[in-house]
Amino acid sequence: MNHAQRSMRALGLCGLLGAASALLVASPVAAQDGAPDAAATTGSDLRGAEEKIIVRFGVGYDLASGSLSGEDGVQGDVVNDSVARTTNQFATGDLALGTRGLGLSTLNSYVLVTTALDLDGNPAINAFEAQMAEGASAHPSVFNRYDGAQNVLVHSAYAELDGLTTNRDSALSHINLRAGRQFHWGVGAVTFDGATVGYNDGSVDVGLRFGRRSAVYNVTQDDPGLIGGVSAAYDLADTADVPLLLRLDFMHFQREVTLLEIDRPYADGKEKVDVQVDKGELAAYLEVGESGRLDARFSMLGADPSHAQLGAVWGFGDSALFIDFDQKLGPDLFYDIAGGPSKEVGGQMITYETYRLNIPDRQPFTDIQARLEIWPNKELAITPLGGYHLVLADAAERTAYDADRAFWGLGVRYNLQVSKGAGLELVTEYKGQSVTRDESVGDSFFSVASGAETGSHEISGGLEYARGTRFVEGRMLGGRTLTVGLGGFYRRYTLDNRYIDATAEDFVGAEAEVKWNASKYLGLKARYELARDSNVFARPFGNFNGVRAGVEGRF
């Protein structure tokens, strides 16, 4: 198998891992002939339990500390240690629990829970005034959206029947039912509390889902919204001997949004408005030979075309070329399906929840990206990349988010086998971009001339030492017992517009991490991070330091 074929297989493997990541189980262990002794029986029972139950948990401590520079903020606000706490301390935990065939051979279940508890009892930041309240953190996180920053978050909790019978010759064995908090990856990637009913016989895959959106981190609205959707896929490889997969995905979302008083004039004075979103996508994936693939996707938002996308992979020798093309045709979602499509208010395309964020829908564009992966040998990989983003609109119609961009880069990875059970991996990458705007058009905050960024350069790198039991393509990936890594980056943006004089904005960061698997069931990890935020937009802050330490258990 050449490198191009391996790259193609990796693409397919990523999809399989995404579908199977909810529950990982070991292969059954064949029973031995003869009557087992007590030790063998205990071992057999343990293996049987490991095949049916998956437990992964972790507990940890996070410390984040950021110094203050003494300078005022961009808007003249004062941030100093007399009103802002510069250190955050969190106790963290996570639990993933899965079962397969426990009690019933076709019954599976999965639960994923994370927790983050602010040990200092930081006040919740649910209003702008609270951000400057005495005792509030100068470096708030998403966890501070909750009262006292005390969080127990349930990301998944469902049970499913993988077939209504164990007779694989029966159509009932291909029916699957899932109920509870679950995630659907598709045109409207969403976590929801509800049910999914599906049928999958290997060639035909159909699913119906409905429920209430689960907004774990979004607490801006009392009504998270309702979702309903359908997906269907047909694989012609088995029935027509054509390596072609066709897929259809549709999602409907609706909810009532409560507007802030300051935003109600934009909605004719209404306190609440109804939001409905319909998005669909039709896709086709064609395998070409052993090392090629073509895919095409067309999406719609409501009755309007949204995007037309093409992708291609071509493997040749020990190289592979990846090309992605995206044509924006019409309206788009703001962030996700809950953000909804934009609507025109005051001559600008914005969404109900983002009136004052000044983030409009972008104009139609053409975006093309290409990446070439070259393997001179199994130890070395070289990856040049490049692309261009062209906005298809007159300068007067563009906003600060509608800029033409050219970008390029080069990545290098080198693997060195130090010994039979240890390896080194060195990774370095450079990325650059040039941004073009018409600075002579428009005098409002929304206009294209308000965009500040004119270019950027970034270089990053990392070195990792790993001990384990198995090398895969020159990399120590199997049965890792010890991993020690160092990494860092430097990024510079050049800025220039009517609000900011020509200047450079610098970001730097570094990290170190150690992971040790003390046994099959227990692991320890520690991590240190150093970062310097924007010297233009985050002037009050100096260096940022983070320390994380934890224990991981798995069964």
VOTORVEX-258926 format. One line per 10 residues: number of its first residue (from 1); their letters; for each residue x, y, z of C-alpha. Coordinates in nm, 2 decimals, always signed. Each point is the difference from the previous one (the first is absolute). Layout:
VOTORVEX-258926
NUM	a	X/Y/Z ~ ...
//
This chain:
VOTORVEX-258926
1	mnhaqrsmra	+0.00/+0.00/+0.00 ~ +0.15/+0.34/-0.10 ~ -0.02/+0.32/+0.19 ~ -0.29/+0.13/-0.22 ~ -0.20/-0.31/+0.08 ~ +0.07/+0.04/+0.37 ~ -0.11/+0.36/-0.02 ~ -0.33/-0.11/-0.17 ~ -0.05/-0.27/+0.26 ~ +0.06/+0.26/+0.28
11	lglcgllgaa	-0.27/+0.22/-0.15 ~ -0.25/-0.29/+0.02 ~ +0.13/-0.10/+0.34 ~ -0.08/+0.36/+0.13 ~ -0.36/-0.05/-0.11 ~ -0.02/-0.34/+0.17 ~ +0.15/+0.14/+0.32 ~ -0.24/+0.29/+0.00 ~ -0.29/-0.24/-0.02 ~ +0.14/-0.24/+0.25
21	sallvaspva	+0.15/+0.24/+0.25 ~ -0.31/-0.03/+0.22 ~ +0.10/-0.35/+0.11 ~ +0.32/-0.20/-0.05 ~ -0.01/-0.36/+0.08 ~ +0.26/-0.29/-0.03 ~ -0.04/-0.30/-0.22 ~ -0.15/-0.31/+0.17 ~ +0.26/-0.24/+0.15 ~ -0.05/-0.36/-0.11
31	aqdgapdaaa	-0.07/-0.25/+0.28 ~ +0.27/-0.26/+0.07 ~ -0.06/-0.37/+0.00 ~ -0.01/-0.18/+0.33 ~ -0.11/+0.11/+0.34 ~ +0.17/+0.32/+0.11 ~ +0.16/+0.03/+0.34 ~ -0.09/+0.28/+0.25 ~ +0.26/+0.25/-0.14 ~ -0.11/-0.07/-0.36
41	ttgsdlrgae	-0.36/+0.05/+0.10 ~ +0.07/+0.33/+0.16 ~ +0.19/+0.11/-0.30 ~ -0.28/-0.11/-0.23 ~ -0.25/+0.19/+0.21 ~ +0.21/+0.31/-0.02 ~ +0.04/-0.03/-0.37 ~ -0.38/-0.05/-0.03 ~ -0.06/+0.31/+0.20 ~ +0.25/+0.20/-0.20
51	ekiivrfgvg	-0.19/-0.10/-0.32 ~ -0.33/+0.13/+0.14 ~ +0.09/+0.30/+0.21 ~ +0.22/+0.30/-0.08 ~ +0.09/+0.24/+0.27 ~ +0.23/+0.30/-0.04 ~ +0.03/+0.27/+0.27 ~ +0.23/+0.28/+0.09 ~ +0.04/+0.24/+0.29 ~ +0.23/+0.30/-0.02
61	ydlasgslsg	+0.10/+0.34/+0.11 ~ +0.03/+0.31/-0.23 ~ +0.18/+0.31/+0.10 ~ -0.01/+0.31/-0.23 ~ +0.20/+0.31/+0.09 ~ +0.03/+0.32/-0.21 ~ +0.20/+0.30/+0.09 ~ -0.13/+0.36/-0.06 ~ +0.20/+0.25/-0.19 ~ -0.15/+0.31/+0.17
71	edgvqgdvvn	-0.12/+0.14/-0.34 ~ -0.36/+0.09/-0.06 ~ -0.22/-0.19/-0.24 ~ -0.09/+0.10/-0.36 ~ -0.31/+0.18/+0.12 ~ +0.18/+0.16/+0.29 ~ -0.13/-0.25/+0.26 ~ +0.23/-0.06/+0.30 ~ +0.10/-0.35/+0.09 ~ +0.22/-0.04/+0.30
81	dsvarttnqf	+0.04/-0.24/+0.29 ~ -0.21/+0.22/+0.23 ~ -0.32/-0.10/-0.18 ~ +0.10/-0.31/-0.21 ~ +0.13/-0.33/+0.12 ~ +0.30/-0.11/-0.22 ~ +0.00/-0.37/+0.11 ~ -0.26/-0.27/-0.07 ~ +0.00/-0.34/+0.17 ~ -0.23/-0.28/-0.13
91	atgdlalgtr	-0.05/-0.35/+0.12 ~ -0.10/-0.20/-0.30 ~ -0.14/-0.34/-0.07 ~ -0.13/-0.21/-0.29 ~ -0.17/-0.34/-0.03 ~ -0.08/-0.20/-0.30 ~ -0.20/-0.32/+0.06 ~ -0.11/-0.24/-0.27 ~ -0.15/-0.34/-0.02 ~ -0.05/-0.25/-0.28
101	glglstlnsy	-0.22/-0.30/+0.01 ~ -0.04/+0.03/+0.37 ~ -0.33/-0.18/+0.10 ~ -0.11/-0.01/-0.37 ~ +0.23/-0.08/-0.28 ~ -0.11/+0.29/-0.22 ~ -0.02/+0.26/+0.28 ~ +0.27/+0.27/+0.02 ~ +0.02/+0.31/+0.21 ~ +0.23/+0.30/+0.04
111	vlvttaldld	+0.04/+0.28/+0.25 ~ +0.25/+0.29/-0.01 ~ +0.02/+0.25/+0.28 ~ +0.25/+0.27/+0.08 ~ +0.03/+0.24/+0.29 ~ +0.19/+0.31/+0.08 ~ -0.02/+0.16/+0.34 ~ +0.15/+0.34/+0.07 ~ +0.17/-0.04/+0.34 ~ -0.01/+0.37/+0.06
121	gnpainafea	-0.38/+0.03/-0.07 ~ +0.04/+0.25/-0.28 ~ -0.32/+0.19/-0.07 ~ -0.19/-0.09/-0.31 ~ +0.04/+0.23/-0.30 ~ -0.36/+0.02/-0.12 ~ +0.00/+0.37/-0.04 ~ +0.25/+0.26/-0.12 ~ +0.02/+0.17/+0.34 ~ +0.10/-0.33/+0.16
131	qmaegasahp	+0.32/-0.01/-0.21 ~ +0.14/+0.29/+0.20 ~ -0.15/-0.11/+0.33 ~ +0.23/-0.02/+0.30 ~ +0.15/-0.35/+0.02 ~ -0.08/-0.08/-0.37 ~ +0.27/-0.17/-0.20 ~ +0.21/+0.20/-0.24 ~ +0.02/-0.31/-0.21 ~ -0.36/-0.15/-0.01
141	svfnrydgaq	-0.07/-0.32/-0.18 ~ -0.32/-0.15/-0.13 ~ -0.05/-0.17/+0.34 ~ -0.06/+0.35/+0.15 ~ -0.33/+0.01/-0.18 ~ -0.14/-0.21/+0.29 ~ -0.08/+0.13/+0.35 ~ +0.31/-0.02/+0.21 ~ +0.18/-0.17/-0.29 ~ -0.12/-0.34/+0.13
151	nvlvhsayae	-0.07/-0.22/-0.29 ~ -0.11/-0.36/-0.04 ~ -0.07/-0.05/-0.38 ~ -0.16/-0.30/-0.15 ~ +0.11/-0.02/-0.36 ~ -0.15/-0.34/-0.09 ~ -0.23/-0.24/+0.17 ~ -0.18/-0.25/-0.22 ~ -0.09/-0.37/-0.04 ~ -0.04/-0.17/-0.34
161	ldglttnrds	-0.11/-0.32/-0.15 ~ +0.23/-0.11/-0.28 ~ -0.26/-0.23/-0.16 ~ -0.33/-0.13/+0.11 ~ +0.13/-0.36/-0.04 ~ +0.33/-0.18/-0.01 ~ -0.10/-0.18/-0.32 ~ +0.21/+0.18/-0.26 ~ -0.21/-0.14/-0.28 ~ -0.30/+0.18/+0.13
171	alshinlrag	-0.07/+0.36/-0.10 ~ -0.09/+0.07/+0.36 ~ +0.37/-0.04/+0.09 ~ +0.08/+0.31/-0.21 ~ -0.24/+0.23/+0.20 ~ +0.17/+0.21/+0.27 ~ -0.16/+0.21/+0.26 ~ +0.17/+0.26/+0.22 ~ -0.16/+0.21/+0.28 ~ +0.15/+0.27/+0.23
181	rqfhwgvgav	+0.26/+0.28/-0.04 ~ +0.19/-0.07/-0.32 ~ +0.20/+0.17/-0.28 ~ -0.07/+0.01/-0.37 ~ +0.27/+0.11/-0.24 ~ -0.14/+0.14/-0.32 ~ -0.12/+0.32/-0.16 ~ -0.12/+0.12/+0.34 ~ +0.25/-0.16/+0.24 ~ -0.19/+0.00/+0.33
191	tfdgatvgyn	-0.04/-0.17/+0.33 ~ -0.36/-0.07/+0.10 ~ -0.22/-0.18/+0.25 ~ -0.22/-0.22/-0.20 ~ -0.01/-0.32/-0.21 ~ +0.14/-0.13/-0.33 ~ -0.15/-0.29/-0.20 ~ +0.21/-0.15/-0.27 ~ +0.06/-0.28/-0.25 ~ +0.34/-0.11/-0.12
201	dgsvdvglrf	+0.07/-0.31/-0.20 ~ +0.34/+0.10/-0.14 ~ -0.14/+0.14/-0.32 ~ -0.30/+0.20/+0.12 ~ +0.03/+0.23/+0.30 ~ -0.30/+0.20/+0.11 ~ -0.06/+0.20/+0.32 ~ -0.27/+0.21/+0.15 ~ +0.06/+0.22/+0.30 ~ -0.19/+0.24/+0.22
211	grrsavynvt	+0.03/+0.16/+0.34 ~ +0.10/+0.31/+0.19 ~ +0.33/+0.17/-0.06 ~ +0.25/-0.05/+0.28 ~ +0.19/+0.33/+0.06 ~ +0.27/-0.10/+0.25 ~ +0.20/+0.33/-0.03 ~ -0.27/+0.23/-0.14 ~ -0.20/+0.15/+0.28 ~ -0.11/+0.32/-0.18
221	qddpgliggv	-0.35/-0.13/-0.06 ~ -0.26/-0.18/+0.21 ~ -0.12/-0.19/-0.30 ~ +0.27/-0.22/-0.16 ~ -0.22/-0.09/-0.29 ~ -0.14/-0.30/-0.17 ~ +0.17/-0.20/-0.28 ~ -0.12/-0.26/-0.25 ~ +0.19/-0.16/-0.28 ~ +0.04/-0.28/-0.25
231	saaydladta	+0.31/-0.14/-0.16 ~ +0.04/-0.27/-0.27 ~ +0.30/-0.16/-0.17 ~ +0.03/-0.26/-0.27 ~ +0.32/-0.19/-0.08 ~ +0.01/-0.13/-0.36 ~ +0.32/-0.20/+0.07 ~ -0.20/-0.32/+0.10 ~ -0.30/+0.02/-0.23 ~ +0.14/+0.15/-0.32
241	dvplllrldf	+0.38/-0.06/+0.05 ~ +0.05/+0.38/-0.03 ~ +0.22/+0.16/+0.28 ~ -0.26/+0.28/+0.04 ~ -0.17/+0.12/+0.32 ~ -0.30/+0.23/-0.02 ~ -0.11/+0.19/+0.31 ~ -0.29/+0.23/+0.09 ~ -0.02/+0.19/+0.33 ~ -0.28/+0.24/+0.12
251	mhfqrevtll	-0.04/+0.19/+0.33 ~ -0.29/+0.22/+0.13 ~ +0.05/+0.22/+0.30 ~ -0.25/+0.24/+0.17 ~ -0.02/+0.20/+0.32 ~ -0.12/+0.32/+0.16 ~ +0.28/+0.26/+0.06 ~ -0.03/+0.26/+0.28 ~ +0.16/+0.32/-0.11 ~ +0.19/+0.24/+0.22
261	eidrpyadgk	-0.18/+0.33/+0.05 ~ +0.27/+0.18/-0.20 ~ -0.06/-0.23/-0.30 ~ -0.38/+0.02/-0.01 ~ -0.01/+0.31/-0.23 ~ +0.16/-0.22/-0.27 ~ -0.31/-0.24/+0.02 ~ -0.27/+0.26/+0.00 ~ -0.01/+0.02/+0.38 ~ -0.07/-0.37/+0.05
271	ekvdvqvdkg	+0.12/-0.16/+0.32 ~ +0.01/-0.35/-0.15 ~ +0.04/-0.13/-0.36 ~ -0.04/-0.34/-0.15 ~ +0.30/-0.14/-0.19 ~ -0.02/-0.29/-0.24 ~ +0.30/-0.15/-0.19 ~ -0.01/-0.27/-0.27 ~ +0.33/-0.12/-0.15 ~ +0.06/-0.29/-0.24
281	elaaylevge	+0.30/-0.15/-0.18 ~ +0.04/-0.25/-0.28 ~ +0.34/-0.17/-0.04 ~ +0.17/-0.26/-0.21 ~ +0.33/-0.17/+0.07 ~ +0.18/-0.20/-0.27 ~ +0.31/-0.22/+0.05 ~ +0.23/+0.02/-0.30 ~ +0.24/-0.29/-0.02 ~ +0.19/-0.10/+0.31
291	sgrldarfsm	+0.13/+0.35/+0.08 ~ -0.25/+0.25/-0.12 ~ -0.33/+0.15/+0.11 ~ -0.24/+0.27/-0.12 ~ -0.28/+0.15/+0.20 ~ -0.26/+0.26/-0.07 ~ -0.24/+0.18/+0.24 ~ -0.29/+0.24/-0.06 ~ -0.18/+0.17/+0.29 ~ -0.30/+0.22/+0.04
301	lgadpshaql	-0.12/+0.22/+0.28 ~ -0.38/+0.03/-0.02 ~ -0.09/+0.05/-0.37 ~ +0.34/+0.16/-0.08 ~ +0.31/-0.18/-0.13 ~ +0.28/+0.04/+0.26 ~ +0.32/-0.18/-0.11 ~ +0.13/-0.22/-0.28 ~ +0.32/-0.19/+0.10 ~ +0.24/-0.24/-0.18
311	gavwgfgdsa	+0.28/-0.20/+0.14 ~ +0.26/-0.23/-0.16 ~ +0.28/-0.22/+0.12 ~ +0.25/-0.15/-0.25 ~ +0.28/-0.23/+0.12 ~ +0.30/-0.06/-0.21 ~ +0.31/-0.19/+0.11 ~ +0.10/+0.12/+0.34 ~ -0.20/+0.32/-0.02 ~ -0.36/+0.11/+0.02
321	lfidfdqklg	-0.17/+0.32/-0.12 ~ -0.31/+0.14/+0.18 ~ -0.22/+0.27/-0.15 ~ -0.30/+0.17/+0.15 ~ -0.23/+0.24/-0.18 ~ -0.28/+0.21/+0.16 ~ -0.24/+0.22/-0.18 ~ -0.22/+0.21/+0.23 ~ -0.32/+0.07/-0.19 ~ -0.24/+0.15/+0.25
331	pdlfydiagg	-0.08/+0.04/+0.37 ~ +0.18/-0.19/+0.27 ~ -0.04/-0.10/+0.36 ~ +0.14/+0.21/+0.27 ~ +0.23/-0.24/+0.19 ~ -0.25/-0.29/+0.03 ~ -0.36/-0.09/-0.07 ~ -0.11/+0.18/+0.32 ~ +0.15/+0.32/-0.11 ~ -0.22/-0.02/-0.31
341	pskevggqmi	+0.04/+0.17/-0.33 ~ +0.06/+0.37/-0.02 ~ -0.28/+0.25/-0.08 ~ +0.02/+0.36/-0.13 ~ -0.03/+0.26/+0.27 ~ +0.10/+0.36/-0.06 ~ +0.16/-0.09/-0.33 ~ +0.21/-0.27/+0.15 ~ -0.03/-0.38/+0.02 ~ +0.00/-0.10/+0.37
351	tyetyrlnip	-0.16/-0.25/+0.23 ~ -0.24/+0.05/+0.29 ~ +0.25/-0.10/+0.27 ~ +0.28/+0.21/-0.14 ~ -0.14/+0.34/-0.08 ~ +0.29/+0.18/+0.17 ~ +0.28/-0.23/-0.09 ~ +0.03/+0.15/-0.34 ~ +0.05/-0.34/-0.16 ~ -0.19/+0.01/-0.33
361	drqpftdiqa	-0.05/-0.29/-0.25 ~ +0.29/-0.01/-0.24 ~ -0.04/+0.08/-0.37 ~ +0.02/-0.29/-0.26 ~ +0.36/-0.12/-0.04 ~ +0.21/-0.26/-0.18 ~ +0.25/-0.18/+0.22 ~ +0.26/-0.26/-0.12 ~ +0.26/-0.18/+0.21 ~ +0.26/-0.25/-0.10
371	rleiwpnkel	+0.24/-0.21/+0.21 ~ +0.27/-0.24/-0.12 ~ +0.14/-0.27/+0.23 ~ +0.33/-0.14/-0.10 ~ +0.18/-0.29/+0.17 ~ +0.36/-0.04/-0.12 ~ +0.02/-0.28/+0.25 ~ -0.20/-0.14/+0.29 ~ +0.18/+0.23/+0.25 ~ -0.05/+0.33/-0.18
381	aitplggyhl	-0.32/+0.18/-0.12 ~ -0.01/+0.34/-0.18 ~ -0.32/+0.18/-0.05 ~ -0.02/+0.33/-0.21 ~ -0.34/+0.16/-0.01 ~ -0.17/+0.31/-0.15 ~ -0.32/+0.15/-0.10 ~ -0.20/+0.31/-0.09 ~ -0.33/+0.15/+0.13 ~ -0.17/+0.24/-0.25
391	vladaaerta	-0.31/+0.20/+0.10 ~ -0.25/+0.03/-0.29 ~ -0.15/+0.34/+0.09 ~ +0.07/+0.37/-0.07 ~ +0.20/+0.19/+0.26 ~ -0.31/+0.20/+0.10 ~ -0.19/-0.32/+0.09 ~ +0.28/-0.15/+0.20 ~ +0.05/+0.02/+0.38 ~ +0.31/-0.03/+0.21
401	ydadrafwgl	-0.04/-0.38/-0.02 ~ +0.00/+0.00/-0.39 ~ +0.37/+0.01/-0.09 ~ +0.20/-0.18/-0.27 ~ +0.27/-0.22/+0.15 ~ +0.29/-0.19/-0.13 ~ +0.16/-0.26/+0.24 ~ +0.29/-0.24/-0.02 ~ +0.20/-0.22/+0.23 ~ +0.24/-0.29/+0.05
411	gvrynlqvsk	+0.01/-0.28/+0.25 ~ +0.27/-0.25/+0.08 ~ -0.03/-0.31/+0.22 ~ +0.30/-0.22/+0.08 ~ -0.01/-0.33/+0.20 ~ +0.31/-0.16/+0.15 ~ +0.01/-0.35/+0.16 ~ +0.22/+0.04/+0.30 ~ -0.02/-0.36/+0.11 ~ -0.23/-0.30/-0.04
421	gaglelvtey	-0.25/+0.15/+0.24 ~ +0.05/+0.38/-0.03 ~ -0.03/+0.26/-0.27 ~ +0.03/+0.38/-0.05 ~ -0.23/+0.21/-0.22 ~ +0.09/+0.35/-0.12 ~ -0.27/+0.22/-0.15 ~ +0.03/+0.35/-0.14 ~ -0.23/+0.22/-0.21 ~ -0.01/+0.34/-0.15
431	kgqsvtrdes	-0.32/+0.18/-0.12 ~ -0.04/+0.34/-0.16 ~ -0.28/+0.20/-0.15 ~ -0.05/+0.33/-0.18 ~ -0.33/+0.19/+0.03 ~ -0.13/+0.25/-0.26 ~ -0.27/+0.26/+0.06 ~ -0.12/+0.32/-0.18 ~ +0.08/+0.26/+0.27 ~ -0.17/+0.28/-0.19
441	vgdsffsvas	-0.35/-0.13/+0.02 ~ -0.25/+0.05/+0.28 ~ +0.02/+0.21/+0.32 ~ -0.21/-0.21/+0.24 ~ +0.11/-0.26/+0.25 ~ -0.14/-0.27/-0.22 ~ +0.18/+0.11/-0.32 ~ +0.29/-0.21/-0.15 ~ +0.24/+0.28/+0.09 ~ -0.05/-0.07/+0.37
451	gaetgsheis	+0.18/-0.33/-0.03 ~ +0.34/+0.03/+0.17 ~ +0.19/-0.31/-0.09 ~ +0.23/+0.02/-0.30 ~ +0.21/-0.31/+0.04 ~ +0.14/-0.25/+0.24 ~ +0.29/-0.24/+0.05 ~ +0.02/-0.29/+0.24 ~ +0.26/-0.26/+0.08 ~ -0.05/-0.29/+0.24
461	ggleyargtr	+0.18/-0.31/+0.10 ~ +0.01/-0.29/+0.24 ~ +0.22/-0.28/+0.12 ~ -0.14/-0.32/+0.15 ~ +0.17/-0.30/+0.16 ~ -0.21/-0.32/+0.04 ~ +0.05/-0.35/+0.14 ~ -0.23/-0.28/-0.09 ~ -0.04/-0.34/-0.16 ~ -0.06/+0.06/-0.37
471	fvegrmlggr	+0.11/+0.23/-0.28 ~ -0.26/+0.09/-0.27 ~ +0.14/+0.15/-0.32 ~ +0.32/+0.11/+0.18 ~ -0.20/+0.15/+0.29 ~ -0.02/-0.14/+0.36 ~ -0.38/-0.03/+0.03 ~ -0.07/-0.34/+0.15 ~ -0.02/-0.07/+0.37 ~ +0.15/+0.33/+0.11
481	tltvglggfy	+0.13/+0.00/+0.36 ~ +0.18/+0.33/+0.02 ~ -0.04/+0.32/-0.21 ~ +0.20/+0.32/+0.05 ~ -0.07/+0.30/-0.23 ~ +0.12/+0.36/-0.05 ~ -0.16/+0.25/-0.24 ~ -0.04/+0.36/-0.08 ~ -0.11/+0.26/-0.26 ~ +0.05/+0.36/-0.10
491	rrytldnryi	-0.26/+0.19/-0.20 ~ +0.01/+0.36/-0.13 ~ -0.30/+0.19/-0.15 ~ +0.05/+0.33/-0.19 ~ -0.29/+0.24/+0.06 ~ -0.10/+0.32/-0.17 ~ -0.33/+0.18/-0.03 ~ -0.17/+0.33/+0.09 ~ -0.03/-0.10/+0.37 ~ +0.35/-0.15/+0.04
501	dataedfvga	+0.33/+0.14/-0.12 ~ +0.22/-0.23/-0.19 ~ +0.14/-0.24/+0.26 ~ +0.09/-0.36/+0.07 ~ -0.18/-0.23/+0.24 ~ +0.20/-0.28/+0.15 ~ -0.10/-0.32/+0.16 ~ +0.23/-0.26/+0.16 ~ -0.06/-0.32/+0.18 ~ +0.18/-0.31/+0.13
511	eaevkwnask	-0.10/-0.32/+0.16 ~ +0.15/-0.31/+0.17 ~ -0.19/-0.33/+0.07 ~ +0.07/-0.33/+0.17 ~ -0.22/-0.31/-0.01 ~ +0.08/-0.32/+0.18 ~ -0.21/-0.31/-0.01 ~ +0.09/-0.17/+0.32 ~ -0.21/-0.31/-0.09 ~ -0.26/-0.11/-0.24
521	ylglkaryel	-0.26/+0.16/+0.23 ~ +0.17/+0.31/+0.13 ~ +0.17/+0.31/-0.15 ~ +0.15/+0.33/+0.12 ~ +0.04/+0.32/-0.19 ~ +0.13/+0.35/+0.05 ~ +0.01/+0.30/-0.23 ~ +0.14/+0.36/+0.01 ~ -0.10/+0.28/-0.24 ~ +0.14/+0.35/-0.05
531	ardsnvfarp	-0.17/+0.25/-0.23 ~ +0.02/+0.37/-0.08 ~ -0.33/+0.15/-0.11 ~ -0.06/+0.28/-0.25 ~ +0.22/+0.31/+0.06 ~ -0.26/+0.21/-0.18 ~ -0.34/-0.12/+0.12 ~ +0.11/-0.15/+0.34 ~ +0.23/+0.27/+0.12 ~ -0.09/-0.04/+0.37
541	fgnfngvrag	+0.13/-0.36/+0.01 ~ +0.35/-0.13/+0.02 ~ +0.12/-0.36/-0.02 ~ -0.25/-0.28/+0.06 ~ +0.10/-0.32/+0.18 ~ -0.20/-0.32/+0.03 ~ +0.07/-0.32/+0.19 ~ -0.20/-0.32/-0.03 ~ +0.05/-0.32/+0.19 ~ -0.23/-0.31/+0.01
551	vegrf	-0.05/-0.37/+0.05 ~ -0.17/-0.21/-0.27 ~ -0.17/-0.34/+0.06 ~ -0.13/-0.24/-0.26 ~ -0.15/-0.34/-0.01
//
